[in-house]
Amino acid sequence: MLNLPQVNDLIVSRFLRDANSFVAASHVAIERSAPHIYLSALPFADKNSLVYQDFAPRCICLITVDTFRIGNHGGNAVMALIGHSSPVRSVSYSSDGRLLASGSDDGTVRIWDTLTGEEARSAMRGGDGNVLSVDFAHNSKWIASGTESGAVCIWDITKSQAVLRKLSGHTESVNSVMFSPDGSRLASASGDQTVRVWNPETGEQLAVLNGHMDQVNGVAFSPDGEVLASVSGDRTIRLWHSTTGQGTPQSFEDAGNYSVDFSPDGEIIAGTFPDAVVLCQRNTGKRIASLKQNSYRSLCAQFSPDSRSLVAVCGHTVRLWSLQPDLHNASWVDLDGHGADVNWATFSPDGLYIASASCDGTTRIWSAGSGQSAVQSQSAHEEAIRSVAVSHDGAFVVSGSEDKSVRVWNAHTGEATLPPLCGHTELVSSIAISPDDHIIASGSHDYQIRLWDMPSGAAIGEPMSGHAGSVSAVAFSYDGCWLASASGDSTVRIWDVAVQHTSTVGPLCCQGGSSAVAFSPDDGLVAAGDNRGRVYLWRTDTGEKMHELLHANNLTVWFIAFSPDGAQIVYGGADNAAHIWDIASDQRVLVLQGHIKYVRSVAWSLDGRLIATGSKDTTVSLWDASTGMPLATLYGHTEPVSSLTFTCDGQFIISGSWDTIIRKWDVRAACQLGSESFNNPDAALASATLKDGWLVGSSGELILWVPTEYRTYLQTSLCTLLIGGSRVVIRVGDSGLYAGLKWTSCWRG
């Protein structure tokens, strides 16, 4: 252990603390490129930190960063512990909080001094493959680790060289280890579907606990040490007498499958699923609350020592839940900064700090207290956006999401104009607005179509049922009298909007599940695409096919739209391209190629000059509709662009994405940008591609590093509005930008 001198001057102490946070929060940029200490790390630093206040006035011509409804970057980070060469799987504090143990896929257990961030001793390697779990004994002399090979390792760290003892018995990986509160027992959970209890002093196996029907992922002792809980991939939590190994009468079905923890009073048990943390009463098994995680990856949940908070992992973030005063209305904030998925998080014994382990190879320590007052990032929806539409007067944007809701936004301010419109029981796949802007139609995977009153948000009539499969797309006719719907049941139906019943035409049958639908501008035709790459065209008055089947390919047609004059159709999707088909000649006349992944959405401007496409590659592209030439590529979304539309005046594009954000783009500025020289700093910044956290120029030059928690909310000059609340606006200052070989000019000393 290192005995460092204490700093008594409060200003110096604060500066050193801020400097530590500054480096911890931005070490990725600094390690990759030293000039970005000034070019990237400093602009994104907390404006209240002494580091920023001291150094920012010494620099000129840097990027300007303004944040709205989102916490300061690095505001909660205390330090980053760097040393592992592979993902870090688990962390555990010593009983006094002075040491932190971490286990990694690099096969080592490392011990860190939590005051200095330095390693307290050399790395410990047992030779048993990935280290999946670590735990400190209360006496702080032992560390247990669970390994990929199935060995349970106990390290005695009181010696100058750590002494290793291996416990054998498990036949598959050991996913979790935990000491009892008094240190007299050690429990281990394994992929072999068993829990084993050991005497850590002697290495004797005390019990083998059988009963789970799938791998056991987590174990936890009750605070009094009398009960052992285990959680399994079979979605159950089982309770055992920790001394006898006998199962108790109480077990919890559908209560978790990844981790388990007791509240400090022992009355509540927390279990985790990929998308939620479930809280149950220990004595009755009754579910108290379910804390929605909105993540495909939530591997742990741990109570704070005072029971007032709970920390969980949620993808790339550490989520800090405030459980007071009401569990049913728990609030949360995210502690962002890791560059990859987080595997584990735990409170320090005093509850003031949180340590997290991540696939980015780092362990981070956060201030738990400051997290409670952080600003919660906001998105348009809680889950991926599937569809957006803009009113014909340009005043409102409507969106539908996988969170099962429909939402209405002010297109100029980005503020919600109505509470969420709820009623669908499955994801909302498609949204359409009637030509008079009075009715919203929503199609869902619950097989239903709902109509909503635009001014009030009230439901109109009963849901429109008839499809035997998920509704993939809906579209109003241009006169507003009819609504077409495409479904996975391989049909297209046409509905009379006034009476909310199907018309006498149809259902129109496809060979595969129907995935896209559109009316022609004169309402004489309806077009559809299916999941077998076929495009269909029918007369709306008779249902008669207008053309022989157009077999584009064998891939899903994700979108279809008519040109404003009705002479052409643009369609495509899973082949990474958009195709323009001339109806009169029955010929494909243009192919819009450039996206590197599926094209998920399309829009044709009302003047017929431009086509916009949105892709799984996260970009929006603008094309000349007559020549097929690319005009601009819009970067900003961090997930696939699922839907887009032009405003009626053609000045803006509205795009919705799986990243839960709606963006509004300036079309004229985007087209002008494509012809400007990249010696123009504004043009270079606006056209930069976000790659691995960096805004990269056309030649691969690093323009700006963006902190992980800001990437989804990033707004550049081409994006005039982010709908949903949080945003991070970056721009070049009035005096320009020093970058590239000129970067040293930013420093004026």
N, C-alpha and C positions, 0 to 999 in steps of 0.2 A: 504494500500500500504506500502511496506517495503522500507525504505531509507537506502540502503547499502553504505558503504564507497567505494569511487572510488580508483582504483589501478592506481598509476601514473607511476610506473616503467614499461617500455615497455616490458622487458623480462618476468617479472612476469605476466603482463597482457596477453601476448601471450601464456605463459604456461597455464594459467587458461582457456583461450579460447580453446587451443588444448585439454586440459583435459576434458572440457565440451563436445567437439566433439567426443573425444575418448569414453567416457561413453555413449553418445547418440547413436553412431554408433554401439556399441557392447553390449548394455545393455542386449540383449536377452541371450548371452552367459554368462555374468557375473551373471545375476539373477539365471540362471539354475545351475551354478557350479562355485563357486568363484575361484578355481585354474585356470580356463580358462581365467582369466584376463591376465595371463602370457602365458598359453599354446595356446590360440586361439586369443584373442583380440589383444595382442601385435604383433604377427607375421603379422597380417593383417592390422595393423595401418599404416597410412600415414608415409612413411619413412622420410618425411621432417618435421614432427611435432616434437615439443620439447619433447613431452611425449615419442615418440619412441626413439629419439636421447639420452634421458637421461636414460631410463630404459633398452633398448635393450642390451647395453654393460654390464649390470649387470646380464644378464641371459645367460645360456649356454644350448646346446642340445634342442633347440626349432625347430619347423617346419620352413623351409625356404620357403618364398613365393615370387615369381617373377611374375609381371604382364606385359602383352604386349597388347598395343592398347586398354586399358581400364582404366578408371579413378581410382584414389586412393579411397579406401574404406573410407567413412566418410569424404571425402574431401569437400563436400558441406553441410554436416549436421552441424547445429549450436547447436541444442538441441532437445531432445525428452521430451515431456510433458506427464507424466504418472500419471494416476489417475482414468480414466474411466475403468469400469469393463466389458464393451461390445464394439462392433464396434462404432467408432466415425464417424458420418455421415456428419458433416458440421463444418466449422470454419469461423470466421469473425473478422477482425481487428477493433479496435476503430480508430477514425479519426486521432489521434496522433500516432498510432502504438504501444503505450505502453501496451495496453491490447489486449488479444485475447480470444474470446468466442468460445466454442466448445459444440456441441450437440451430444448426444450418445443414443444408444439403451438401455443403463442402466437407461434411463428416466431422466437424469440430464443435466443441462446446467452448464458448469464450466467456470470460468474466470481466465486467466493466466497472470502473469506478464512476458512480453516477454524479459525483461532484466535478470531476475533471474531464470525463469522457474518454479517458485513457484505459487501455487494458490493464487490469490489476495483476495479471500473471499471463504466462504464455498459453496459447491455445491448447486444449486437451483433445486428443484424437484417440478413439477407441478402436478404430478399424472395422466398424460394423455398418458402414454405409451412412446414408442420410440420417441426421439426428432430427427426429420428428417432434420431440417434446422434451422439455426440461422443467425441473422443479427444485427449488431450494428447500431444505429442511429448516424447521424453526430454529434449530441450534446453529444454523449458518455454517456448519462444518461439512455438510454433505450436499451434493447436488446429484439428483437422479436424472438420467436421460433415457428416453425410449428411442430405439433405432429401427432402421429399415430391415435389418437382419433378423429381428425378433429378440435380440438381447436387451436386457435391462441393465444399465450401467449405473453404479454408484461411485461417485468421485469424492474422496476425502481431500479437501483443499486446505487442511491445516498444516500439511507438510510443505516443505520447499518445492518438492515435486509431487503433484497430485497423485494419489494412490487410487487405482481403479480396481473395482471388484465387479465381475459380471454375473448376472443371475440368469440362468437358463431354464426354459420351460415352454415359452411361447413358440409356436411353429410358424407364425407370420409376423409382420411388422408390428411394433409396439407404437400405437398412435398417441397414447397419453400416459403420463405418470404423475402421481401426486402423493406427497407425504401426508399422514394424519397430523392434526394440529399439535399433538405431543411428540411427534417424530418416532413413535414406536412401531408404526406400520407404513408400508409403501404399497400403493395400489397401481396396477398397470392394466391398460386396456389394449386389446390386440385385434388384428384382422382375423385371428383364428376363432373369433366369436366368444372368447372367454375374457374374464377379469381375474387377475391373480393378485393375491395379497402376500406380502413378504415381510420378514423381519429385517430391517435394513442394517441392524447391528451384526447379525450373524449370516444373513443371506438365505435363511431358511424360508421355504415356501410354506405359508400358513394355510392358504385356502385357494381353491380353483372354483370360480363362480360361473356356472353354466346356466343358460336360459335364453340368451339372445339368439335370434335367427339370422343375424347378419353381423358384419364386422362391428366391433365396439370401438367407438371413436373418442369417447371422453369419460373421465371419472372425476368425482369430487367427494370429499368428506364433508359431513355436516360440521358446523362450528364446534359442537361438543365431541366430535370424533366418533360418535356412536353409530352413525349411519353412513353407508357408502352408496353413492348414486352412480349409475352408469348409463350412457346413452349410446344408441346403436343405429346403424343404417336401416334396421327394421322399424324405425320411427318410434321406438319406445324408450322411456326412461324407467329403469328398474332400481329399486331400493333394496339394500342388503344390510344385515347386521354386520358391522365392520369387524367384530371380534370372532363371531361364529361362522360368518360366511353364508348364513342362511338368508334366503329371500324373505322380505317383509310382505305382509298382505297387500301393501300399497304399491301399485305400479301405474305408470302414466302412458296411455296410448296416444299416439299422434301428438307427442309433446316435444319432439326434437329428433335430430339425427346426427348432429355434429359435436356439440359441446354441452356441458351441464355445469351449473353452479348453484350453491345455496346462498341465500341472503344472509347477512351477518347474524340475524336473530334465528336463522334456521327455519323460518316459517314459509318462505317462498323458494321455489325452484325455477331457475331459468334454463330453458333449452333452446337450441337454435336450429332453424331450417335455413335453406339458402335465401329465402326471401322474408324471414320474420324471426323475431325473438319471442318465444312463448313463455309466459309467466303463469305458474300453477301453485295452488296451495299445497303444501307438503302433506298435510293430514288427510285431505279429502281428494286430492287430485284434480279439483275443479280448476278450470282455466280462468285466470283472473283478467289477463290482458294479452293482446298480441301486438307487438311493436313491429310495424311494417318496415322492412329494410330496403325494398326496391332494388334488390341486387341478386344476381345469380350466384353470389359467393359470399356467404356469411358464416364463418367457421367458428366463431366464439362469442360469448357474452359473459361478462364478469361484473359483479356488484361492487360498488365502492364500499369502503369500510364503514361508512355511516348510513348505508342503504338508500341514500338520497339520489344516487346516480347509478347508471349502468353503462359500461362501455362495450361496444360491439364493433366488429369489422364489417365493412360494407363495400366490397370491391376494392378500389384504390384508397378508400378513406377509412379513418377511425371515427366511428359515430358515438357521440357522447349524449346519452339520454338523461334528461332530468325527470325523475319519477315523482317528484313532489310538486304540488300537493295532491295530485290525483293521477293514479296509474293509468286510468282510462284516457286521459288527455295528456299523456307524456309528450314533452317537446324534446327536440334534439338539435344539435349542431354538429357539423362535420369538421374534423381536424384533417386538413388536406396537406399534402406535401410529398407523400410517397409516389414513386414513379411507376409502381406496379401493384398488383394485388397484395393486400395485407392479410397475413395468415393468423395473427394472434395479437391480442392487446390485453393489458392488465394494469390495475391500479398499484401505485406504491403503497406501502403499509399505512402511511399517514393520509392517503387519499389526495395528496396535492399534485401528484404527477401520474401520467399514464405512459407506459412503455409499449411500443408496437414493433412487430416483426414483419418484414415484407419480402416479397419476391424480388424487389429491387436490390437485395443484398445488404440493406441497412436495417439497423435498429434505431428507432427514434424515441425521444423522450419529449412529452408535451406537458404543458401546464394545464391541469384539470380545472383549476379555479377560473382562469381566464376564458376557458372554453365555454363556461356557462353563460358568459355575457357576449359571446361572439355573435356576429350577424349571420343568420341562416341564409344560405344561398337559395334562390327561388328560381323555378322553371315554370314554363307554361303548363306543363302536366307532370304528374308523378311518374309516368311511364312513357314509353315511346309514342311519338305522334305519328299517326297513320295517314291523316288527311287534313288539308287546309282548303278553305274557300274564302273569297273576298266578296263583299257585297258590291252590287253594281254601281253604287254611288261612292264606293271607295272608303266608306266610313268605318266599316267593321270587318274583322277577320274572325272566322269560325274555325274551330279545330276539333278533331276527334282523335281519341287516344286509346292505347292499350289499357289505360286505367279505367276504361268503360264510360268515360264522361265526354260530354260535348261542352265546349267553352266558347264564349263570345268576348272579343277584345276590341278596344278602341284602336283603329288602325293608325292613328296619329300619335297617341301617347303610349300605347302598349298596355294600358290598364284594363283589367277585367271590367266589363259593363254589366255582367250578370253573375250570379252564383253558378257553379257547375251544373249543367243539365244532366241529371242522373236518371236512369231507368233501364238502360241496357244491362244485361247480366254477363256479357262477354265483351271483348274488345270492340271498339268502334273502328270499323275499317274504312269508311268513306263518308264524306260530307258534301252536301250540295245546298245552294241557296237559290230560292225561286227568283225569277227575273224582276219581280216587284219588291224584292228584299223583305217580304213579309213572312216567309216560311223557311225553316231549316229542315232538311231531310238528313237522317243518319242511318247508315246500314251497319249491321253488326254481325259478329260471329255467333250471336244467339239466334240466328236465322230470321231476325225481325228487322223491320224498317220503322222508324219513328219520325213523326213530324212535330216540330216545335214552333211556337210563335216567336218570331224574331224580337219584337219590342219587349215582351214580358218574360220570355223563356218558358212559358207554360206549355205543357204537352197538348197537342191537338189530337183529339179522338183517341182511339185505341191503337196499339201497335199493329202494323200491317204484316200479317203472317200469310205464308203460302209456300215459301221456299222450304225445301227439305235439306238444305245445306247452308253453310255460312254465306252471308251476303258480302260480296267482295267490293262492289262498286254501286253507286247510285248517281243519277244525272237527271236534271230537270229538262224538259223540252223548252224551246225558246219562247213559247207562248205561256209557259207555266202551268198548262193544263194537265200535263202528263209527267210521270216520273218513271224512268227505266231503272231496273235493278239487275245486276249480274250476280250469279251465285255459284258456289261450288257444287251445286246439284246439277250442273251442266245446262242450266236454263237462263234465259233473259225474260223478265216479266215487265209488262208495261201497266202502270197503275193510273187510274183516274184520281187525280189529287183531290177533287171536290168531294167525292164519296169514299175515298180511301179503299177502293176495291180494284182488282185487276180489270183491264179492258177486255173486250171480246177478241183482241188480237193476242195470240200466244197461248201458252208460253212458247217462246222461240228456243229451239233446241241446239245446243252445241255438242261437239263430239267429246270434249273434255270439260272440266270445271271452268265456268266462265269467270274471268278475272278482270275485265274492263268493259266499259260501256259508254256510248256517247250518242247524242242526237245531232243530226245535220242542222245547219243554221235555219233551213226552211221547215224543219220538223218532218220532212218527208221520209227520212231514212233514220235507221238506228244501226249503229255499228257495235261489234263486240269482239273481244279476243278471248282465247281460252288457254288452258295450261298445257296444250299440245302444240302451240305455235300456230294456231289457225285464226284467221280473221274472217268475220261474217258481216254481211250487209243485207238488211231487210227493209221492205217498205213498211212504214208505220201504220198505214190504213188497212193493209191486207195481211201482213206478216209474210209476204212472198219474198223469197231470196232474190236480190237484185243481180248477183254475180255468182259465178261458180266459186266454190270455196277457195280462198287464198291461203295456201299452206306456206307460211313464212319460214318455219323451221320446226324443230321438235321441242322448243323451249317455251316457257311461259311468256305470254304477251301481257306485260304488266300494265300497259297503258294504251290508250287510243284516243285520238282527237281529230276533229274535222278542221280544215282550213276555214277562215271566215267566209270565203265565197262558196264553200261546200264542194269544191272541185277535187280536193285531195284529202287523204287521211294520213296521219302520222301514227305509227304504231311501233312496238318493239319491247325490249326488256332484257331477257336473260342472255341475249347474245352480245350484250355490251354496246348496242347500237340502236339508233332510231331510224326507221325506214319511212319514206314518203311514197305513197301509192296514189297514182292518178286514176280516179274512178272511171272517167270516160274511156280512156285507152286500156284500162285494166293492166297498167304497167307500173312497176316500181321505178321511180324517176330519180330518187336521191337516197343516199345512205349517210347518216350523220355519225361518224366514227371518231372516237377520241377518248371516251371513258375507258377505264381499265377494269371496271367491274359492272355488274348489272345496272341497266338504266331502269329506275323505279318509277319515274314520273315524267310528264311532259306538259307543256302549255304552248299555245299558239297565240301571239299577240293579235288584238282585234284588227289592227291595220294590215295584218298578213305578212309583215316584213320579217318578224323574228320568231324563232322557236327556242324555248328553254327546255333543258333536260336536267333532271336530278338523278344522281347515281348512288349506288352502294359505295362508290369510292369517296363519298362525302362531299363531292363538288356539285355545283350548278354550272352548266355550260350554256352560252348563248350562241345561236347559229343564224346565219343569213338564210331565210326560208327559201329563197329563189335559187341560190347557188350551193347551199350546203356548207359554206365556208364558216369555220369557227371564228367568233368575234371576241369572246371573253370567257374566262373561267373564274368563278367566284368561290373563294375559299373561306371557310369559317365554321361550318358544321363539323362536328367530330365523330358523327355516326352517319349511316346512310340517309340520303335525302329521299323521303318517302312520298312527298307531295309538293306540288308548286302550282302557282297560278299568276297570271299577269293582272294588274289592276286594269280597269276598263280604259283608262287614258294611256296605258302602255308605259307609264313613267317608272313603275316599280314592279318587282317580282316578289311574291310572298312565298316562302319555302318553309316546310315543316320537316322535322327530322326525328329519327330514333333517339337523338341526344336530348329530347324533350324541349327543344328550343324552336321558336318561330322567328325567322329573320325576314327583314324587309330590305330589298336591294335597290339601288339607284341604277336603272338600266342605262341611261345616257352616260353617266360617269363610267360605268363598266365598259361600254363600247369605246369611249374615248381613251380609256386606259390602255386598251390593247394596242393602240398606235403610238403611245408615248414612249420616250426613251427611258430605259431603266437607270439612266444617270439621275433621273428625277427621284429624290428620296421618297416623296409621297407615293409615286407610282410603284416603286420597288416594295414599299411596305404594304400597300393595298393589294398587290398581286402576289405576295409571298405565299408559299405553301407551308402549312403546318405539318412538320414531319418529325416524329420522335420528340415532340415538345419544342421544336425550333421553327421559327418562321424563316424559311429558306428561300433565297432568291433564285432567279432563272438559271444561274450557273452553279447552283449548289452552295453559294456563300451563306454563312450564318448571319442573318440580320438581327434576330432577337430571340432569346430564350423566354418561353412563357411558363410560369409556374403551373403545376398540374391542376390546381383547383380553379384556375382562371381560364383554362383552354376552352371549355364549353361556352363561356360567357363572353368570349373575346369579340369586340366590335371594332372593325376598321372603317376607313372612310367610305368604302362602297356600301357597307351595311348601315343604313340610316336608322334602324330600329331593331332592338331585340325585344320580343314580346314574351313576357313572363316574369319580369321583376329584376333579376340580377343582371348586371352587365359590367364589362371591363373595357373601357374606351382607350385605345392607344392611337397616338397621332404624332406626327413630326412637329416640333416646335416652330415658332415663327422664324427663328434664325437658322433653321435647317437641321441637318443630322450629320454628325461625324461618324463614319463607319468604315469598314474595310481597312485599307492601308492608312487611312487618315484618322483612325480612331484616337491616336495619341493627342490629337488637337483638342479633344474634349476636355483635357486636363489643363486648368489654368493655375493650379498650385495654390 
